[in-house]
Amino acid sequence: MSYSSPIFLFAFLPLVLSAYLALPSLRVRNALLLGASLVFYAWGEGIYVGLLLLSIGANHGFGLCQERLRGTRGGAWTLALALVANLGLLGAFKYAGFAADNLNAVLAELGLPGVGRPTIHLPIGLSFYTFQALSYVLDIHMRGESAQRNPLNTALYVASFPQLILGPIVRYRHIAGEITGRLIRVEDFAEGAGRFIIGLGKKVLIADTIAVAVDAVFAVPLNALTPGLCWLGVAGFALQLYYDFSGYSDMAIGLGRMFGFHFRENFNYPLFARSRSDFFRRWHISFFTWMRDYVYLPLCGTRCPVWRERANSLFVFLLAGIWHGSTWGFIAWGAVNGLVIVAERSWLLHHVQRWWLPLQHAYMLLIHLLSNALFRAQSVEQAWAILLGMVGIAKGGAVPHEVGRFLTADLAAAMVVGAAFSMPIVPWVIAWWRNSIEPRLGPGRGPALAGLAVPVLIGHGAILLAAALVLAARTYTPFVYFQF
């Protein structure tokens, strides 16, 4: 089940919300939300809901042991066991096939027989809920957080469907109080519903429209690629990925708000960044702050020699690439971005910050588009062909694969709108209203931004209607990050 599927929008969510709001106590509401979350996950993953429950139970136990043994040798062993169990689970399901393929390649070169390749299904959301559950144990160890005594509350923290599949990766300390003591206010519910609708529009109206052309471009034979097609493919994918994933995050944050949770932001206009370092402070914030807090800082952060700090930064981005997927393309993506970050911290950023502001944005977008070829390509060979095409070294030129064949009116409109709203237009409008319009209204003329309420409501209604019509006419397109 997906947030953008009709069964979720028109059956599951209305039923769960109605029952949730009708229940008298938070304890019963939590039980309903947990049960609904397990049904939500089992709908698509079947028996793998058992794997989710195993992870929850194990980390609940690790948390209790960690609190009891904190500061002792037993606590260190408990933490080590938690790391091995969580990362081992993730590695077995996500990387066993990749490891077998590469081992077989080496054995073949040596003239030795290969090993069998395991066929293992990768459960949706495994990477996300593993990191979230692991952060629970790590916070008890590193920050002295109190362990949750009630296993149902631990399960709700890890498995609540508003953030279960693709995050944001929620820290336990940020919502621990809301698990046992939250209120649902009309303002929160309305804001959450609006945020959900915005995310739905991002996904259905922009990301899915662009995805059709991007998939077609990346299906073109390598010997038929043209420079125009390569640039269209990577530029389209940059917008598709941003609106697909930020749309999911908006929907998750909105759903959380409707159920009384306040999840933190996961995107902050990353395509408007002025450097690659700035980009990763704005993109998938919950993941990269996780990597900072639990990998980079424990390795010594900036409290060590410069060479070691740079090595740690590169290591963190290599891990980020590996986390995203078990292919050499993702590893190369992590290495390239790590090298760019190291270069920026060493000397490059000092020069970039002196440039004219549009050139800073252009620099970041160029790096982003080039690295996207590694992120989206199905193989290293395809990534290399795309990169060569982007610098003008392409073999294709046949009419059947010219750009005009892929650049439809729908795609052009989606890309123009997507490019425009990848900039902070909405915050600019709100700031203009507060600074230029509200002062003219005078005191006693209603709450702040009240004059925008009707246009916003009409806009939300139009987005919801358009998304519903598109969903009725178009086949379902899964979220890009489902594969991770």
C-alpha positions as a Python dict, from the first residue, in 0.01 Angstrom:
ca = {
    (1, 'M'): (0, 0, 0),
    (2, 'S'): (128, 346, -87),
    (3, 'Y'): (20, 695, 15),
    (4, 'S'): (-67, 773, -347),
    (5, 'S'): (-267, 456, -413),
    (6, 'P'): (-647, 482, -439),
    (7, 'I'): (-697, 209, -176),
    (8, 'F'): (-503, 421, 76),
    (9, 'L'): (-656, 756, -17),
    (10, 'F'): (-1018, 656, -42),
    (11, 'A'): (-1050, 360, 196),
    (12, 'F'): (-767, 297, 443),
    (13, 'L'): (-693, 655, 551),
    (14, 'P'): (-1057, 773, 592),
    (15, 'L'): (-1147, 460, 791),
    (16, 'V'): (-845, 480, 1021),
    (17, 'L'): (-884, 854, 1078),
    (18, 'S'): (-1255, 822, 1153),
    (19, 'A'): (-1201, 543, 1403),
    (20, 'Y'): (-900, 718, 1557),
    (21, 'L'): (-1084, 1044, 1619),
    (22, 'A'): (-1387, 860, 1760),
    (23, 'L'): (-1190, 674, 2027),
    (24, 'P'): (-1193, 819, 2379),
    (25, 'S'): (-839, 771, 2510),
    (26, 'L'): (-485, 806, 2376),
    (27, 'R'): (-394, 454, 2488),
    (28, 'V'): (-670, 303, 2274),
    (29, 'R'): (-584, 536, 1988),
    (30, 'N'): (-223, 419, 2002),
    (31, 'A'): (-337, 58, 1986),
    (32, 'L'): (-552, 135, 1682),
    (33, 'L'): (-271, 326, 1510),
    (34, 'L'): (-25, 42, 1572),
    (35, 'G'): (-269, -220, 1443),
    (36, 'A'): (-347, -11, 1136),
    (37, 'S'): (26, 38, 1073),
    (38, 'L'): (90, -337, 1079),
    (39, 'V'): (-201, -393, 838),
    (40, 'F'): (-63, -113, 616),
    (41, 'Y'): (277, -283, 602),
    (42, 'A'): (147, -638, 568),
    (43, 'W'): (-77, -527, 278),
    (44, 'G'): (225, -504, 51),
    (45, 'E'): (490, -708, 228),
    (46, 'G'): (290, -1002, 366),
    (47, 'I'): (491, -1225, 596),
    (48, 'Y'): (775, -973, 609),
    (49, 'V'): (574, -790, 871),
    (50, 'G'): (724, -1059, 1095),
    (51, 'L'): (1071, -921, 1016),
    (52, 'L'): (952, -577, 1123),
    (53, 'L'): (817, -718, 1450),
    (54, 'L'): (1144, -907, 1507),
    (55, 'S'): (1340, -585, 1464),
    (56, 'I'): (1109, -400, 1704),
    (57, 'G'): (1126, -671, 1969),
    (58, 'A'): (1503, -705, 1949),
    (59, 'N'): (1567, -331, 1971),
    (60, 'H'): (1318, -291, 2254),
    (61, 'G'): (1522, -550, 2445),
    (62, 'F'): (1852, -388, 2346),
    (63, 'G'): (1722, -55, 2475),
    (64, 'L'): (1627, -197, 2815),
    (65, 'C'): (1962, -372, 2849),
    (66, 'Q'): (2151, -65, 2735),
    (67, 'E'): (1984, 153, 2996),
    (68, 'R'): (2051, -99, 3273),
    (69, 'L'): (2413, -164, 3175),
    (70, 'R'): (2504, 183, 3052),
    (71, 'G'): (2864, 274, 3133),
    (72, 'T'): (2971, -86, 3197),
    (73, 'R'): (3147, -345, 2986),
    (74, 'G'): (2814, -524, 2953),
    (75, 'G'): (2666, -208, 2803),
    (76, 'A'): (2942, -195, 2543),
    (77, 'W'): (2877, -559, 2452),
    (78, 'T'): (2504, -494, 2430),
    (79, 'L'): (2564, -201, 2195),
    (80, 'A'): (2797, -411, 1981),
    (81, 'L'): (2534, -686, 1961),
    (82, 'A'): (2268, -431, 1863),
    (83, 'L'): (2491, -299, 1584),
    (84, 'V'): (2569, -647, 1455),
    (85, 'A'): (2204, -754, 1468),
    (86, 'N'): (2065, -446, 1292),
    (87, 'L'): (2336, -401, 1033),
    (88, 'G'): (2360, -777, 980),
    (89, 'L'): (1987, -793, 910),
    (90, 'L'): (2015, -506, 663),
    (91, 'G'): (2322, -656, 500),
    (92, 'A'): (2170, -1002, 459),
    (93, 'F'): (1861, -876, 282),
    (94, 'K'): (2012, -589, 86),
    (95, 'Y'): (2366, -688, -6),
    (96, 'A'): (2391, -1068, -13),
    (97, 'G'): (2319, -1088, -387),
    (98, 'F'): (2562, -805, -467),
    (99, 'A'): (2836, -973, -261),
    (100, 'A'): (2775, -1308, -432),
    (101, 'D'): (2788, -1150, -781),
    (102, 'N'): (3120, -978, -714),
    (103, 'L'): (3268, -1284, -545),
    (104, 'N'): (3170, -1495, -846),
    (105, 'A'): (3338, -1245, -1078),
    (106, 'V'): (3662, -1276, -882),
    (107, 'L'): (3638, -1655, -865),
    (108, 'A'): (3578, -1671, -1241),
    (109, 'E'): (3895, -1470, -1304),
    (110, 'L'): (4084, -1719, -1087),
    (111, 'G'): (3932, -2015, -1267),
    (112, 'L'): (3746, -2131, -957),
    (113, 'P'): (3382, -2241, -930),
    (114, 'G'): (3136, -1977, -817),
    (115, 'V'): (2898, -1970, -525),
    (116, 'G'): (2522, -1977, -545),
    (117, 'R'): (2350, -1639, -565),
    (118, 'P'): (2081, -1606, -297),
    (119, 'T'): (1744, -1484, -416),
    (120, 'I'): (1625, -1261, -134),
    (121, 'H'): (1334, -1019, -144),
    (122, 'L'): (1421, -673, -9),
    (123, 'P'): (1133, -569, 217),
    (124, 'I'): (1012, -215, 157),
    (125, 'G'): (1128, 27, 424),
    (126, 'L'): (1392, -204, 573),
    (127, 'S'): (1670, 54, 542),
    (128, 'F'): (1455, 322, 705),
    (129, 'Y'): (1307, 134, 998),
    (130, 'T'): (1640, -35, 1073),
    (131, 'F'): (1812, 303, 1106),
    (132, 'Q'): (1524, 440, 1311),
    (133, 'A'): (1524, 145, 1551),
    (134, 'L'): (1904, 157, 1578),
    (135, 'S'): (1897, 529, 1662),
    (136, 'Y'): (1669, 442, 1957),
    (137, 'V'): (1938, 216, 2105),
    (138, 'L'): (2219, 457, 2018),
    (139, 'D'): (2045, 750, 2187),
    (140, 'I'): (2008, 550, 2507),
    (141, 'H'): (2381, 473, 2494),
    (142, 'M'): (2514, 809, 2372),
    (143, 'R'): (2270, 1063, 2512),
    (144, 'G'): (2138, 897, 2825),
    (145, 'E'): (1780, 870, 2699),
    (146, 'S'): (1540, 658, 2904),
    (147, 'A'): (1435, 327, 2751),
    (148, 'Q'): (1067, 271, 2676),
    (149, 'R'): (914, 22, 2915),
    (150, 'N'): (604, -53, 2709),
    (151, 'P'): (693, -259, 2399),
    (152, 'L'): (376, -136, 2225),
    (153, 'N'): (504, 220, 2248),
    (154, 'T'): (838, 114, 2103),
    (155, 'A'): (650, -60, 1822),
    (156, 'L'): (444, 253, 1755),
    (157, 'Y'): (761, 463, 1738),
    (158, 'V'): (920, 235, 1479),
    (159, 'A'): (618, 114, 1282),
    (160, 'S'): (360, 396, 1270),
    (161, 'F'): (252, 411, 906),
    (162, 'P'): (293, 791, 865),
    (163, 'Q'): (671, 739, 847),
    (164, 'L'): (727, 362, 828),
    (165, 'I'): (812, 310, 460),
    (166, 'L'): (1036, 600, 358),
    (167, 'G'): (1083, 810, 668),
    (168, 'P'): (1162, 1076, 769),
    (169, 'I'): (1391, 885, 1006),
    (170, 'V'): (1237, 1008, 1330),
    (171, 'R'): (1451, 1031, 1644),
    (172, 'Y'): (1293, 881, 1954),
    (173, 'R'): (1378, 1180, 2171),
    (174, 'H'): (1191, 1411, 1935),
    (175, 'I'): (855, 1236, 1972),
    (176, 'A'): (885, 1033, 2295),
    (177, 'G'): (655, 1275, 2475),
    (178, 'E'): (398, 1268, 2196),
    (179, 'I'): (372, 890, 2201),
    (180, 'T'): (223, 903, 2548),
    (181, 'G'): (86, 1256, 2570),
    (182, 'R'): (-27, 1427, 2250),
    (183, 'L'): (-333, 1629, 2158),
    (184, 'I'): (-501, 1669, 1820),
    (185, 'R'): (-578, 2034, 1760),
    (186, 'V'): (-796, 2160, 1476),
    (187, 'E'): (-511, 2381, 1355),
    (188, 'D'): (-268, 2088, 1348),
    (189, 'F'): (-515, 1863, 1168),
    (190, 'A'): (-592, 2128, 905),
    (191, 'E'): (-224, 2205, 852),
    (192, 'G'): (-145, 1833, 827),
    (193, 'A'): (-420, 1775, 572),
    (194, 'G'): (-293, 2063, 362),
    (195, 'R'): (64, 1938, 383),
    (196, 'F'): (-51, 1589, 278),
    (197, 'I'): (-232, 1732, -25),
    (198, 'I'): (75, 1932, -129),
    (199, 'G'): (287, 1615, -111),
    (200, 'L'): (29, 1420, -310),
    (201, 'G'): (36, 1686, -579),
    (202, 'K'): (415, 1679, -590),
    (203, 'K'): (414, 1305, -640),
    (204, 'V'): (122, 1256, -877),
    (205, 'L'): (119, 1576, -1083),
    (206, 'I'): (492, 1648, -1116),
    (207, 'A'): (710, 1348, -1029),
    (208, 'D'): (497, 1083, -1202),
    (209, 'T'): (453, 1299, -1513),
    (210, 'I'): (827, 1348, -1547),
    (211, 'A'): (897, 981, -1467),
    (212, 'V'): (738, 866, -1795),
    (213, 'A'): (994, 1056, -2004),
    (214, 'V'): (1287, 977, -1773),
    (215, 'D'): (1216, 604, -1789),
    (216, 'A'): (1192, 627, -2168),
    (217, 'V'): (1525, 812, -2197),
    (218, 'F'): (1709, 565, -1975),
    (219, 'A'): (1565, 280, -2184),
    (220, 'V'): (1728, 414, -2504),
    (221, 'P'): (2014, 190, -2626),
    (222, 'L'): (2354, 327, -2532),
    (223, 'N'): (2462, 357, -2894),
    (224, 'A'): (2159, 574, -2972),
    (225, 'L'): (2203, 834, -2697),
    (226, 'T'): (2241, 1198, -2797),
    (227, 'P'): (2369, 1487, -2583),
    (228, 'G'): (2020, 1636, -2572),
    (229, 'L'): (1869, 1310, -2450),
    (230, 'C'): (2135, 1271, -2181),
    (231, 'W'): (2072, 1620, -2044),
    (232, 'L'): (1695, 1572, -2062),
    (233, 'G'): (1723, 1242, -1877),
    (234, 'V'): (1938, 1366, -1589),
    (235, 'A'): (1758, 1702, -1556),
    (236, 'G'): (1422, 1528, -1559),
    (237, 'F'): (1540, 1275, -1304),
    (238, 'A'): (1668, 1552, -1073),
    (239, 'L'): (1319, 1702, -1063),
    (240, 'Q'): (1145, 1363, -1051),
    (241, 'L'): (1353, 1244, -756),
    (242, 'Y'): (1312, 1569, -564),
    (243, 'Y'): (934, 1588, -608),
    (244, 'D'): (888, 1215, -555),
    (245, 'F'): (1082, 1197, -229),
    (246, 'S'): (999, 1542, -90),
    (247, 'G'): (637, 1471, -183),
    (248, 'Y'): (648, 1153, 24),
    (249, 'S'): (807, 1344, 313),
    (250, 'D'): (536, 1612, 293),
    (251, 'M'): (269, 1342, 300),
    (252, 'A'): (437, 1169, 596),
    (253, 'I'): (475, 1493, 792),
    (254, 'G'): (114, 1584, 712),
    (255, 'L'): (-15, 1244, 820),
    (256, 'G'): (186, 1264, 1139),
    (257, 'R'): (37, 1605, 1216),
    (258, 'M'): (-316, 1471, 1157),
    (259, 'F'): (-249, 1202, 1421),
    (260, 'G'): (-88, 1449, 1663),
    (261, 'F'): (284, 1394, 1586),
    (262, 'H'): (524, 1671, 1487),
    (263, 'F'): (790, 1524, 1258),
    (264, 'R'): (1082, 1742, 1160),
    (265, 'E'): (1140, 1872, 810),
    (266, 'N'): (1323, 1645, 567),
    (267, 'F'): (1381, 1884, 274),
    (268, 'N'): (1461, 2254, 260),
    (269, 'Y'): (1472, 2352, -109),
    (270, 'P'): (1791, 2155, -183),
    (271, 'L'): (1793, 2238, -555),
    (272, 'F'): (1830, 2604, -454),
    (273, 'A'): (2153, 2530, -266),
    (274, 'R'): (2471, 2726, -337),
    (275, 'S'): (2722, 2441, -293),
    (276, 'R'): (2727, 2064, -258),
    (277, 'S'): (2782, 2098, 116),
    (278, 'D'): (2478, 2325, 135),
    (279, 'F'): (2280, 2074, -74),
    (280, 'F'): (2334, 1791, 173),
    (281, 'R'): (2227, 2013, 462),
    (282, 'R'): (1895, 2055, 280),
    (283, 'W'): (1840, 1711, 119),
    (284, 'H'): (1701, 1409, 308),
    (285, 'I'): (1786, 1592, 629),
    (286, 'S'): (1683, 1310, 860),
    (287, 'F'): (1924, 1066, 693),
    (288, 'F'): (2227, 1293, 664),
    (289, 'T'): (2190, 1422, 1021),
    (290, 'W'): (2168, 1054, 1125),
    (291, 'M'): (2496, 988, 946),
    (292, 'R'): (2649, 1298, 1106),
    (293, 'D'): (2540, 1216, 1461),
    (294, 'Y'): (2601, 840, 1464),
    (295, 'V'): (2894, 798, 1223),
    (296, 'Y'): (3081, 1122, 1152),
    (297, 'L'): (3086, 1274, 1503),
    (298, 'P'): (3177, 947, 1683),
    (299, 'L'): (3470, 912, 1441),
    (300, 'C'): (3591, 1246, 1592),
    (301, 'G'): (3404, 1500, 1375),
    (302, 'T'): (3620, 1809, 1346),
    (303, 'R'): (3813, 1734, 1666),
    (304, 'C'): (4098, 1558, 1488),
    (305, 'P'): (4373, 1629, 1233),
    (306, 'V'): (4252, 1772, 903),
    (307, 'W'): (4354, 1467, 702),
    (308, 'R'): (4154, 1240, 928),
    (309, 'E'): (3846, 1463, 919),
    (310, 'R'): (3857, 1461, 539),
    (311, 'A'): (3893, 1082, 537),
    (312, 'N'): (3596, 1053, 772),
    (313, 'S'): (3386, 1274, 545),
    (314, 'L'): (3469, 1058, 245),
    (315, 'F'): (3392, 744, 447),
    (316, 'V'): (3051, 880, 550),
    (317, 'F'): (2955, 947, 188),
    (318, 'L'): (3076, 605, 79),
    (319, 'L'): (2845, 458, 346),
    (320, 'A'): (2565, 683, 221),
    (321, 'G'): (2613, 545, -130),
    (322, 'I'): (2613, 187, -3),
    (323, 'W'): (2300, 254, 204),
    (324, 'H'): (2115, 368, -108),
    (325, 'G'): (2169, 50, -300),
    (326, 'S'): (2383, -254, -372),
    (327, 'T'): (2538, -151, -703),
    (328, 'W'): (2870, -1, -802),
    (329, 'G'): (2681, 301, -935),
    (330, 'F'): (2564, 397, -586),
    (331, 'I'): (2913, 340, -445),
    (332, 'A'): (3053, 566, -719),
    (333, 'W'): (2780, 824, -639),
    (334, 'G'): (2889, 824, -275),
    (335, 'A'): (3258, 847, -366),
    (336, 'V'): (3208, 1135, -610),
    (337, 'N'): (3000, 1336, -365),
    (338, 'G'): (3244, 1259, -85),
    (339, 'L'): (3535, 1387, -295),
    (340, 'V'): (3343, 1704, -384),
    (341, 'I'): (3263, 1764, -15),
    (342, 'V'): (3629, 1711, 77),
    (343, 'A'): (3736, 1952, -198),
    (344, 'E'): (3485, 2213, -81),
    (345, 'R'): (3601, 2189, 279),
    (346, 'S'): (3965, 2205, 174),
    (347, 'W'): (3970, 2494, -72),
    (348, 'L'): (3693, 2492, -334),
    (349, 'L'): (3411, 2639, -126),
    (350, 'H'): (3626, 2938, -34),
    (351, 'H'): (3645, 3029, -404),
    (352, 'V'): (3286, 2934, -491),
    (353, 'Q'): (3146, 3169, -224),
    (354, 'R'): (3312, 3463, -402),
    (355, 'W'): (3125, 3395, -726),
    (356, 'W'): (2816, 3575, -848),
    (357, 'L'): (2516, 3411, -674),
    (358, 'P'): (2359, 3259, -991),
    (359, 'L'): (2696, 3100, -1071),
    (360, 'Q'): (2703, 2937, -726),
    (361, 'H'): (2362, 2783, -793),
    (362, 'A'): (2475, 2675, -1142),
    (363, 'Y'): (2787, 2509, -998),
    (364, 'M'): (2580, 2309, -748),
    (365, 'L'): (2325, 2204, -1012),
    (366, 'L'): (2599, 2091, -1251),
    (367, 'I'): (2754, 1867, -986),
    (368, 'H'): (2408, 1741, -893),
    (369, 'L'): (2314, 1652, -1250),
    (370, 'L'): (2644, 1476, -1317),
    (371, 'S'): (2613, 1268, -1000),
    (372, 'N'): (2250, 1186, -1086),
    (373, 'A'): (2374, 991, -1387),
    (374, 'L'): (2541, 753, -1141),
    (375, 'F'): (2235, 746, -916),
    (376, 'R'): (1978, 667, -1186),
    (377, 'A'): (2170, 447, -1430),
    (378, 'Q'): (2109, 73, -1421),
    (379, 'S'): (2477, -8, -1475),
    (380, 'V'): (2818, 155, -1467),
    (381, 'E'): (2828, 126, -1848),
    (382, 'Q'): (2505, 321, -1883),
    (383, 'A'): (2622, 584, -1636),
    (384, 'W'): (2946, 628, -1830),
    (385, 'A'): (2758, 658, -2160),
    (386, 'I'): (2526, 921, -2010),
    (387, 'L'): (2819, 1120, -1868),
    (388, 'L'): (3002, 1110, -2203),
    (389, 'G'): (2685, 1222, -2376),
    (390, 'M'): (2650, 1516, -2138),
    (391, 'V'): (2993, 1645, -2243),
    (392, 'G'): (2911, 1598, -2610),
    (393, 'I'): (3065, 1256, -2670),
    (394, 'A'): (2762, 1054, -2779),
    (395, 'K'): (2716, 801, -3057),
    (396, 'G'): (2349, 859, -3124),
    (397, 'G'): (2191, 1099, -3366),
    (398, 'A'): (1909, 908, -3528),
    (399, 'V'): (1576, 1085, -3569),
    (400, 'P'): (1380, 820, -3369),
    (401, 'H'): (1570, 928, -3057),
    (402, 'E'): (1567, 1307, -3091),
    (403, 'V'): (1470, 1511, -2785),
    (404, 'G'): (1142, 1630, -2935),
    (405, 'R'): (1006, 1276, -2930),
    (406, 'F'): (1028, 1269, -2550),
    (407, 'L'): (964, 1633, -2462),
    (408, 'T'): (584, 1634, -2463),
    (409, 'A'): (366, 1925, -2354),
    (410, 'D'): (285, 1751, -2024),
    (411, 'L'): (652, 1693, -1952),
    (412, 'A'): (748, 2050, -2040),
    (413, 'A'): (476, 2190, -1814),
    (414, 'A'): (571, 1961, -1526),
    (415, 'M'): (940, 2051, -1557),
    (416, 'V'): (872, 2426, -1575),
    (417, 'V'): (644, 2415, -1270),
    (418, 'G'): (886, 2182, -1092),
    (419, 'A'): (1185, 2405, -1162),
    (420, 'A'): (995, 2713, -1044),
    (421, 'F'): (875, 2564, -716),
    (422, 'S'): (1211, 2406, -640),
    (423, 'M'): (1293, 2764, -539),
    (424, 'P'): (1148, 2902, -213),
    (425, 'I'): (865, 3088, -387),
    (426, 'V'): (609, 3011, -115),
    (427, 'P'): (829, 3147, 170),
    (428, 'W'): (898, 3454, -44),
    (429, 'V'): (526, 3516, -92),
    (430, 'I'): (456, 3469, 280),
    (431, 'A'): (739, 3709, 371),
    (432, 'W'): (610, 3964, 118),
    (433, 'W'): (259, 3936, 262),
    (434, 'R'): (378, 3982, 619),
    (435, 'N'): (611, 4271, 538),
    (436, 'S'): (413, 4456, 273),
    (437, 'I'): (43, 4372, 302),
    (438, 'E'): (-33, 4299, 667),
    (439, 'P'): (113, 4629, 795),
    (440, 'R'): (-132, 4812, 569),
    (441, 'L'): (-432, 4625, 709),
    (442, 'G'): (-385, 4778, 1051),
    (443, 'P'): (-453, 4622, 1393),
    (444, 'G'): (-759, 4415, 1461),
    (445, 'R'): (-798, 4295, 1105),
    (446, 'G'): (-773, 3924, 1179),
    (447, 'P'): (-491, 3678, 1246),
    (448, 'A'): (-166, 3681, 1052),
    (449, 'L'): (-191, 3552, 696),
    (450, 'A'): (-572, 3533, 725),
    (451, 'G'): (-597, 3705, 390),
    (452, 'L'): (-426, 3407, 229),
    (453, 'A'): (-658, 3147, 383),
    (454, 'V'): (-915, 3137, 102),
    (455, 'P'): (-660, 3119, -186),
    (456, 'V'): (-472, 2845, 1),
    (457, 'L'): (-791, 2647, 59),
    (458, 'I'): (-890, 2678, -308),
    (459, 'G'): (-539, 2573, -411),
    (460, 'H'): (-547, 2265, -191),
    (461, 'G'): (-886, 2167, -330),
    (462, 'A'): (-767, 2208, -687),
    (463, 'I'): (-453, 1999, -624),
    (464, 'L'): (-655, 1722, -459),
    (465, 'L'): (-907, 1715, -744),
    (466, 'A'): (-637, 1714, -1013),
    (467, 'A'): (-443, 1439, -836),
    (468, 'A'): (-758, 1226, -798),
    (469, 'L'): (-838, 1262, -1169),
    (470, 'V'): (-482, 1169, -1267),
    (471, 'L'): (-483, 869, -1036),
    (472, 'A'): (-807, 748, -1191),
    (473, 'A'): (-663, 770, -1542),
    (474, 'R'): (-302, 663, -1490),
    (475, 'T'): (-136, 341, -1377),
    (476, 'Y'): (23, 341, -1034),
    (477, 'T'): (385, 458, -1012),
    (478, 'P'): (575, 353, -697),
    (479, 'F'): (792, 597, -505),
    (480, 'V'): (1152, 598, -627),
    (481, 'Y'): (1294, 535, -279),
    (482, 'F'): (1096, 213, -244),
    (483, 'Q'): (1396, 37, -402),
    (484, 'F'): (1623, 152, -119),
}
